[in-house]
Amino acid sequence: MEASMKTTEKIRKIIIKRFPKRLAITALLSLGIHMPLFAQDTLLIADGYIDVVKGKTVKDVVIVVSGNKIIKVTEQDKLTDRTAYKIIDLSGKTLVPGVMDMHVHLAGDAEDDFLAAQNYSIPRQTVKAVKNAKLTLLAGFTTVRDLGASGYTVIATRDGINAGEIPGPRVWAVGNPISITGGHCDDNFSAPEKLSIAGGVADGPWAVRAKVRENIKYGANAIKVCATGGVFSKGTKVGVQQLTYEEIKAAVDEAHMRGLTIAAHAHGTSGIKASIKAGIDSIEHCSFMDKEAIKMAIKAGTYLSCDIYNTEYTLAFGAENGVPEENINKEKQVSKAQRESFRQAVKAGANMVFGSDAAIYPHGDNGKQFSRMVTFGMTPIQALQAATINSAALLKQDNLGQIKPGFMADIIAVDGDPLKNISLMENVTFVMKDGQVYKQQ
């Protein structure tokens, strides 16, 4: 018995050494030797995939995934020997690169009582973030940028995802968004005697730089500033600039010096223009953009992220979820203007990314924004490009956002062709991230 095992082991080593991996697996299996030194590659068979660069659906494809990367994309009839693969048959479905949402808040839930949620503990918020990370991944969003959570809750969640302890998307997290005292990202709901100050509050350029450094110290891999008032804060006017140009520029310089991208929450025109002039990488919300601001964004290469889906949810359910009248009125003020700004920016050819502001509506419903993007001016392929190659470019990631050899194996599938019916993106039936399958229906 021992001699036989030694002979088998010798044969196994010879075959593995002399033959390519797939041929070696086939040879070992034919000899009844089931001890390969490597796992089988995965073969995805589908009706087609979306080439987001060329803007078309490529029919009858097979995708080969090895480990966490795509190693081959070819026509089905060109890969006749499939014995060496683990096969996932997705016939009837179209493959899409894992989509990306550049504006989420994983630690918050739209369904919770709004004012009660202001007092959630850091551990409670972390539990929310863990739950919502999974919901987001299962909706097909394999990469997100979290643009603000207190107590570094989402940074901890990201680290748990990266360690394989919990399921979730790739996460770029800013930690505490940077705000002036009393600004949109400060804690304005607490009584004055509580002396409650949000973790990102900074006044003056050097204080802003210090906050950027502090966020990076505790794990932030992106930065956000709150350049204007906002809808869901107390006592701020949506269109009014808050951080000065000098403060925004200080944050930009510090973030870029450390190799991080930086976003600016900016509804109002002056705040948008100051942010673009300061070198901000992406403008969030973009509600009151005039033609000059759009031209400035195009010239600077600034990305625009417009959350044009969540209005309906806020106006329909905000009051019953405890959102104060002040905030609902501000949503009414910005919604129409924001959608018109989106339409004009698309028409002008600005750089656009997918950003939904998830937490203002329920996590997992992110895909519903695709239809709104098409309704307000984009073609289906432009909407998908915003959530793939454009978002990858914003994050400076050259191995995300495409189904292409050498790219990370982030692949999702829908029933049918989303270039013909973009609403299919609301019901993702297959999710692979990093070569691992998380959902298959």
N, C-alpha and C positions, 0 to 999 in steps of 0.2 A: 504493500500500500504506500509506504513512504517513498519507494523508488518511483512508483507511478506518479505521485504528486510532484516529485522533483522533475520528472520528464515533462509533465504538463506545464510546470512553471517555466522550464527552459524553452519550450515551444512558444509559450505566450510571450516571453521576452524577445525572442527572435522575430516573431510576427510584428510586434509593436515597433521594434527598431527598424525593420526593413520596409514596412508598408505605410502609406498614408493612413490617417486616423480612421476614416470611414471604411476603407478596404480592410484595415486591421480588425475592426469590430465585426465586419461580415465574415472574415476568415475564422475568427475565434468562435463566433456563434455556430458556423458550419461544422466546426470540430467539437462542438459541445462544451467549449471552454467558456465559462460565464464569469470570468474574473478580469475584465478589462480594467486598466489603470485610470480610465477617464470616463466621464459621464457622456451619454449620447447627446448629440446636438438635437435641437428641436426644429421641426419643419412645420411651418404654418402654411396651410393651403386655403386660398380664398378666391372669391370671384374677381377681386382686383384690389388695388391699393391707390391711395391718393398721392400723386407726386405733387407736393405742395410748391415745389420750385417751378415746374413746368405748368402747373395749374390744370392738371388733367387726371382722369382715372385710367390707370394701366390695368388691363384685364388679364385674367387667368394667370395668376402669379403664385410662386412659392417663395417664402422667406425662410432663410436658414439662420437660426440663432444659436450661438455658441457662448455659453456662460451668460454674461450680461450684455453681449454685443451682437449686432446684426453682421453676419459675415457674407451673406449672399442674397441677392434679389434677382430672380430669374423667371422665365416662362415655365409653366408647368410641364410642357412636353420636353423640355431640355434637361429635366432631372428625373430620369427614368428609374434609377436605382435608389429606392427609399428605405432599404432594409436597415440601414445604419442609424436611422433617425427615430426619435420620439415624435409621432405625427399628431398634430392638432388640426382637425378638419373643420374649417370655418366656411364651408361652401354656403353660398347664398349671402355672404357678408362682404363688406368692403373694409379693408384695413386702413387706418388713419394713424399718423404719428400721435403718440400720447400728447394730449393738448395741455396748454399751460394757462393758468390764470394769474395775472400779474398784480392783482389787488384782492386779497382776502384777509379776513380776521378770524383765524381758526378758534380763538378763545372765547368768541361770543356767539350767541344764538338769538336769531330774530324772534323766535317763538316765546322767549322768556319775558317776564315783566320787565320793562325797560329800566325803571328806576331801581327796582330790587337788584337787578344785575349790576348796577354801579357799585354795589357793596359786596360782590362776590370775593371770597378770599382767593389768594394766589393758587392754593391747591385745587380749589373748585374750578377756577379758570383752566388749570392744566388738564383736569379731567375732561372738560369741554373740548379742549384742543385735541386731545387724543381721539375722542369720539368723532370730531369733525374731520380730522385728518383721514380717517378711514372712509367716511362718507364721500369725501372729495375724491379720493383715489378710485373708489368704486364707480364714481360718475365719469371716469375716464381722464381726469386731470392728474397727470403723473408728475407735474411740476407746478409749484405755486410760489408766489412771493407774498409773505405775510407782512402787512404794512402797519403793524402796531398792536402790541399786547403788553399789558403791565406785568412787572415782575419777571421778565424773561421766560414767561410760560411757554411760548411757542419755540423759543430756542431750545429749551429742554425737551420739548416734544420732537423737534427736528433731530436732536441728538439720539433720542430713543428710536426714531425711525432708522437713522443711519446705522445704529448698532444692531438692527434686526429684532428689536424687542417689541415693536408695535408696527402695524401696517400704516402706510401713508405715502404721500407724494414726496418728491424732492422739495425741499423747503429753503427758500431764501428768506431770512427773517431779520427785521430791523430792530427788534427789541422795543425800546421806548421811543415813540416819535417825538421829534424836537419841536417845542412850542414856546411862545412867549408866556409870561405870567398872565393867566386869565384867558389865554388863547384857546383855539379849537381843541388842542390836544392836552390841555390842562384839566384838572378835576374841578369843574365849576358847579357840580351838583351838591357838594358837601357844604354844611353850614360854616361860616367864617371861623367860628371858635374852634373848629376841628383842625384848622391849619393844614388842610390836606393839599398837597402839591404833587402833581403827577411827576413821574420819574424822569421825564424828558424836558422839563421846563428849564429854559436858559434865556438870559437877557444879555445881549451884547455879543459881538463876534467871538471874543475869546471864551466866553462862557459856552457858546454854541460849539466851538471846537472841542472844549472839554467834554461836552455831552457826547459828541461823536466818538471821541476816544473811549469814553466810559462804555458806550454800547459795544464797541469793538472788543474792549477788554472782556466783556461778559458773553462774547460769542456771536455778535451780530455779523451777518455776511451781506448786509445791505443797510442803507440808511434812508430815513424819511424825515422831511421837515414839513411843518404845517404853516404854509405861507399866507393863508387867508382864513377867514372864518369858515364855519361848516354847518351842515344841516343838523347833525345830531349832537351838537354841543349847546350849552346853556349860555345865553347872553352874548353870542357872537353874531355878527352880520356876515352872511355868506359871501358877499362880494368884496368885503373890505380886506385890504392887505394888512398882515400882522407883522411877520418878520420883515425887517428892512432888507434892502439889496445887500448891504454889507454883511448882515447875519447869514443870509442865504449863501452868499459867496464863500464865507468862512466854512460853512458846512460842506459845500461842494469841494473846496480845495482840500479839506481834511479827508473827506471820503475818497476822493480820487488819488490823493497821495498814498492812501492805504490800499488802493486797488479795488474799491467797492463802488457799485453803482448807487445812485441816490435819486430818490423820488421826492416830488413836492406835491402835497395836497394843495390844490389851488383852484378855487371856483371863480374868483374875481379877475377881471382883465388886468389890472395893474400887478397883482400878485403873479399871474401867469407870465406876464412880460418880464418882470424882475427875475423870475426863476429861470426863464429861458436865457436871459442875458447873463445870469450867473453861472450857467453851464450845467444846470440840472439835466439828468438823463431822461426822466419821464415826468410828465405833468399828469396828475390824477384828477379826475372829474371834468376839468376843462369847461365849466358850465357857461361862462360869459366870455367867449373868445370872439374878438373882432377879426377882420381880415388881416390887419397888421400882425396880430398875435399868431395867426396861422402861418403867415409868410415868415415870421421870425422862427417859428418852430421848424419849418421846412428848411430854411437856410442853415440853421444850427444842427439839424439832424435829430432834434428832440423827439422822443416818442410820446404819443398821446394815449392816455388810458381813460376811456369814458364808460362809466357804469350805467348803461342806459336801460337795463332791465328792471332794476329794483323799485322803480317808482310805483308800479302797479301794486306791489306787495305792501309797500309802506302806506299808500293811500287806502288800501283795502283793509289791512289788518293792524296798522300802527296803533290806532286809538284803542282797540281792544287788547293790545299787548302793552298798554300803559305808556305809549310814546306821548309826551306832552304836546299840547296844541301848538306851542311855539315851534317845535321841530317839524310837525306835519305841515304847518304853514310855510316853513322854509323849503320843504320838499316841493310843495306846489309852486314856489317861486322859481326853483332851478330846473324842474323837470323838462319843461318845454324848451327852455333856452339851451339846456345841455344837449338835447337831441338835435336841435338845429345846429349847434356848434359841431357836433359829431358829423352831421350831414355835410356841412361846409368843409370840414377838414378832410373827409374822405374824397369829396369832389376835387379838392385842391391837390391831392396826392401826398398828404402828410404821412409820416410814419405812425402807424397805429398798432397797438397791442390789445389783447383781450384782458380787460380788468373789470371784475364784476362787483367788488365790494361785498362779497359773501359775508354774512352775519347780519347785513341789513335785510337780507332775505335768507331762507333756510339753506344751509350747506347741502351740497348734493344736487341742488337745482341749477348749478352754474351753467350747464349746457343750454338752458332756456334763453340765455342772452344771444346765442348765435342767430336765432330767428329775428330778434330785435335789430341786430346789426345789419341784417339783410333788408329788413323793413325800412331802415333809415339810411340806406344808400350803398351798402356794400354788396358785392356779388358773393355767392357762397364761397368761392375760392379765396376771396379777400378776407372773409371772416375766419376761415381756417388758417390762412397765412398769419393773421394777427395772433392766433393762438398757438402757432408753431414756430416758423422761421423768424418772424418778427420778434417774438418774445425771447427766443434763443439769442438773437442778435443783441437785444437789450441787456440780457444777462451775460453777454460775451461768452456764450457756450457754443463751441463749434462742433459738438457731438450730440446735440439734442435737436429735436424738431423735424427730423426727416426719417423716412424709411430708406436707408441707404447703407451699404457696407461700411463698417467702421463706426457707425453711430450706435448710441446706447439703445438697447432693445426695449424701448418704451413704445408699445404698439397697442392700439385699441381697435375695436371693430363694431360696426353697426349693421343692422339688417337693411341692405339696400345701398344706394349711392347718395351720399350727402351733398354732392354737387348738383344733384337733381332735386333733392329735398333736404334742406339744411336742418329741418326740425328733427331729423333722425338723430342728431347729436344730443338730443335730450334723453335718449334711451340707449346708452352704450351697453353692449351685450358681452363684450370680452375686454379684459384689461390685463395687459402684461407690462410690468415695470421692472427694469433691470434684469430682464430675462425670466422673471418669476411670474407665474399666472396667479392673479388675485380674484378674477371673476371669469366665468364661462357659462353662458346660457345657451 
